Amino acid sequence: MTERNIQVEPIDRRAVEDQDIEIVERKGIGHPDSICDGIAEAVSSALSQTYLDRVGKVLHYNTDEAQLVAGSSNPRFGGGELVEPIYILIVGRATKEYEGTKIPTDTVALDAAREYLHENIPELDVGRDVIIDVKLGEGSGDLQDVFSEEGATVPMANDTSFGVGHAPLSETEQIVLNAERRLNGEFAADNPALGPDVKIMGKRERDTIDVTVAAAMVDKYVENREEYDAMVEAVRDYTHQVACEYTDREVNVYVNTADDDESIYLTTTGTSAEMGDDGSVGRGNRANGLITPNRSMSMEATSGKNPVNHIGKIYNLLSTEIAETVVAEVDGIRDMRVRLLSQIGRPIDEPHVADAHVVTEEGVELSDIEPEIVDIVDEELADVSSITKRAIDGDVTTF
């Protein structure tokens, strides 16, 4: 029997899929908040790899405070221009010297941010359209001590905090998550007029799902209003097609609902960051890529935190993986929530409590499957360090 404090109990609500109203949101990779998340995580991964290359281990840092100040633009059919550049500030803490070895943290951060923008916001000229500023201070001494506890085989938690995850995704959650990813994937590859700033809001009211899409169009690929309207219709049709892969419920899709005769969602770079929409790390998608008010959520920003002992990153990623693994391997679960609570200075594989809440399928008793759930939670906690490696390698998504 495990010595970890693992608790299993019935959930205090109906399964989300059985509730009358469900709301789900995803901010796409080109949304200003997601741009900040993406940059913060790119900088985090780059710093971790630099530390490993230079001193053989990841040193204390956190880069989860990136901010974006929107620019202004003059979009027009056939191609417009940015009038004022976007400003991005990378803020955080990083170890800049270790046992005589100096680490160029600010340069690493700047390079990582530029590379991320180049790959993910291709219409944004990083040398002209955006100003990137880096302000990384040194970490506080007490947290550095917790981070590098001598003789510890498992890192110590940097904070008393919690992470929360759930599974399986509801139909509406699957639609919202996959529609944005595929619009920004295969659809955008064939339709460059669609910019990466795609925000999707799903609302299920009993058995009717409404999907509202805000899709930034890139002006140089759109010659006139007729072409713009045709692209809006193409986005609508594609989104409806994707949605119908995940549900048999009625689906209605709405695209760029604020458009009128005088104003349309036309941009120069494909992101609303060019036209007054600011951004910040942690203000958008949670660790599983969604904003889900029907579910319990942590307010922690997952992106940019160090992947060694920062609970705001590790426990949000791990709780989601635990829920997904349990649902995949244990029959009879309709809905599951996992909460992991840490205590500062305590080994991260020994949470103060690992709390699993379950809605079982009809005819399934929780007591019959509880031992299986406990075993899986215990195994996942024992392997918590794998989260660190996968986060550094970019094999897990944080937003």
N, C-alpha and C positions, 0 to 999 in steps of 0.2 A: 504493500500500500504506500502511496506517495506521502512524503512528509510536507509537501507544498499545500498551502491553504487553498484548495479548489472546492468551490461550492456550486451545486447545481440545483435549480429550483424552477418552478413554472414562471413564465413571463406574466407581467401584470397587465396585459392587454390582449386583444384579438390579434391574430396574424395580420400584418400590414395588407396582404392580399385580400383579406376578408373585410377590411374597413371600407366604409362607403366613399370616403374622400382620401385621395393620396396626392401629394405634391412632390415633385422631383425636379431638380435643376442641375445643369452642368454648364460651366463656363469653359468654352473651348480654348485651345492653346494660344490663340491670338488675343484673347480677352486681357485687358490690362492687369487684372489680378493674377491670371494664369501666367502671363509673361513674368511677373515678379516671382511666382512660385517656381517657374522653370529656370530662371536665372539663379535663384537662391540654391536650388538643388544642383544645378550644373557647377556652381562655385563650390558647393559642399563636396561633391564627388572629386573635383579637381584638387582641392586642398588635401583631402584624404589620400589621394594617390601620390601627391607631391611629398607628403609626410612619409608615406611608406617607402618611396623611392630614396629619400634623402636620409632618414633616420631609422627606418625599419619598423615604425609603428605610427599609428594615427595619434596626433597630439590634440590637445584641447582646442576647440573652436566652435563657433555657431555663426551662421550667416543667414539667419531667418528673419531679417528685418529690412529686406529690400523694398524700396518705394519707387513709384513711377509718377512723375508729374507730366500730364498730357501736354502735347504740343498743339499746334493749330495748322490747318491745311486749307487748300483751295482745290477740292476735287472737281473734275469736269470730264465729260465724255471724251474718250480718246487719250486722256492723261492730264493730270493736274500737278500740283506741287505742294510740298510742305512749306508752310510760311514760318513756323517756329518749331525748332526741334523738340523731340521728346527728351525728358531728363530722367535718368535712372540713377538712384543712389543705393549702393550696396553697403549696408551697415551691419556690423557684428563684431565678434571677438575672434582673434586667432593668435596662436602661439607663433611668434616671429623668430625665436632663437631657441635652440635646444643643444645644451652641452657644447657650446661654441659654434654650432652650425646655424647660420642665418638662413631663413626661408623667405623668399620673396612673395609673401602672401598677397599683397595688393596686386602685383603683376599677374600672379596666377588667377586671381579673381577677375581681373579685367579681361584677360585672354579668354577665360571660360565664358564670360558674359557675351563677349563679341561673337564667339563661335556659336553659342546657343541662338542668338538672334539671327545670325546668318543662315543657320539651318532651318529655323522654324518660322521666321517672318521674312521670307525671301525678298519681298518688295521693299523692305526697309534698308536703306543704304546706311550701314553702321558707321561709316566714316563721315556722313553728312547729316543724316536725319535724326541722330540720337546722340546725346551726351551721356557718358557713363562715368560716374564718380564713385570712388571706393574709399570708405572710411572704416578700417578695421582696427579696433583697439585691442589691447591685451586682455586676456581673461582674468577674472578675479581669482585670487590665490586659493581660497577655500574650495572652489569648484575644480580648480586644477588638481588639488590634492585628492579629491574624490575620484577624479578622472583617472589618475595614475597611481592608485593605491598599490603600494609595494607588496608583492607576494600574492596578489589576488588572481585567481584563475578565471574568475568571471567578473566583468566590470561592475562597479557599484553605481546605483541609480544616482543621477545628478540632481534629482528633485523628487518631492512628494507630489505625484501627479498621477493621471490615469489615461488610459487609451480605451477606445471602444470600437467594436466592429460587429458586423451582422452578415447573415447569409440565410437562405439564398436570396439573390436579387429578385425583386418582384418583376412582373412583366413591364411595368412602367419604368422601373429603374433600368432594366436591360435596354429598353427602347431609347431612353435619353442618353445613356452612356455610349451605346454602339452607334447611334445615329450621328452623334458629333464626331466620333472617331473615324467613321467611314466617310462622312462628308469631307473631313480634313485629310482623308487618305485617298482611296481610289477615286472618289468623285472629283476632288480638287486636282488630282493628277491629270484628269481629262478635261477639267474646266477651270483654267487658271483665273477666270473672272471671280471665282469664289475666294475671298480672303480667309485667313485662319481664325479671324474673330467670329466664331459661330457660337452663340449661346442658345441653349435649348431648355425650355420649361415644359414639363409634362404635368398634366392634371388628369387624374382618373376620377370620374364621378360615377360610382357603381360600375357599370360595364361599358362606359364610354370614355375613351382616352383622347384628350385634346393635347396636341403637341405644337407649341409655339416656338418658332425659330427666328432668331435675329441673326441675319447673315450679311456680313460686310462684303460689298462687291468692290473689286479693284478697277478703278476708272479706265486705265489704259487698255483693258481688254473689253471694254464696253463702249460701243460707238454711239449709241442713242438709247432713247427710252424703250424702244421696242426690244432691243437686245437685252436691256436690263430686265424688263418684264418677263422675257423668255427665260432668263436665268433664274429668276424668282420661281417661276413655274417648274423649272427643272429641279430646283432644290426641293420644292414641295412634293413633286412626284417621287423623287428618290427617297426622301424621308418617309413617305407613306409606304413605299416598298419595303424599306428596312423595318419599319414598325410592324408590318404584317408578318414578318418572319418570327416575331416573338409573342404574338397574341392573336386570338380569334375574336377579340372584342372589337367593337366599332372604333375606328381611329379617324380623327379629323386633324389635318395639318394646316397650320397658318404660318406664313412667312412674311417678315418685315411688315407687320401690321400697322406701323406708324406711317407708312408711305402714303403720300397724297399727290395731287397735281403739282405741288410746289416743292416738295421735299422727298428725297429717297435716300436709302442707306448706301451711298456711294462714297468710297474712300480712295485715297491715293496709295496707301501702303497695306490695306487689308485689315487694319485694326482701328478701333475707336480711340486708341491711345493718341491718335493724331488729331483728335477733334474734341478735346476737353474731358475725356474720361480717364481719371487717375486710377492708380492701382497700388496694391499692397499685398505682401505675403500673408497667407492665412485667411484672407477675406473671401476666398472662393471655395473651390471644391475641397472636401475632406480627403482623407488618405485613400479612400476607395474610388475617388474620382467623381463623387456626387455630393450634392447638398440635399439632405433628406429629412425634412421637418417631421415626418411621421416616425422617425427613428431617433434613438439616443445618439448624440454626437458630441465629440470633444471639441472644444474651442481652440485647442492647440494648433499652431501651424506646423505641419509635418515637414514641409520642404525647407532645406537649408540647415536643419539641426544636425549635429554630429551623429553618426550612426553607431557609435560605440556604446554610449551610456545615456543618451538623452531620451528620456521616457516619452516626451512629446512626439518623437519620431518612432522609436522602437515599439512601444506598446500599441500605438495606433496601427502600425503595419502588422504587428504580430497578432493582435486581437482579430483583425480581419481575416488573416490567414487561418487562425484557429477555427473561426466560425465556418469558413469555407471547407476546411478539411473535415471537420466533424459532420457537416451536412452531406458531404460527398461519401463518407465512409460509414455513417450510421443511418440505418433505415428508420423511417417513421418520424422525421423532424420536418415540421412545416415552416417554422420560423425560429431563428436563434439570434441571441445577442450575447456578446462576450465583453466583459469589462475587466481590465487589468489595472490594479492600483499599486503604486510603488511607495516605498519610503526612502528618502534620501540616505545614501550611504549603505543601503542594503543591496545584496547581489541581485542583478536584474532578472536572474532565472528563478528568484524566490519572491514573487510579488506579495505584498501585504494581503491581498486576496485576488484570486482569479474567479470571477463570478460569471457563470453561464446560465442564462435564462432561456427557456425553451417552450415553444408551442409544439405539441406533438400532433401527429396525424390522428384522425378518429380511430379509436380502438387500440391505440398504443399508450401504454402506461410509462410515465417518465422513469419510474423505478426500474423498469426492465432494461432501459438503455443507459441509465446513469453511469454504470461502471465503464462502459465503452467511452462515454464522453470524458470521464475523468482521466482515463488512460491516454486519450489523444491530447487533451490539454496538457497533461504532464509531459508527454513526449515533445510537444511543440515548445514548451517552456525550456526543457533541457537543451533544445537545439536553437536557443534564441540568438546565439552568435552568428548563425547563418544569415540573419537579417542584415548584420553589419556588412558582410562581404557582398551580398547582392545589392545593397544600397550603394556601396562604393563603385561596383561594376555597372551600375545603372540598370540592373535587372528587375527592379521593383519600381512601380510608379507611386508617386507621393501626392499627386493631385489629378 
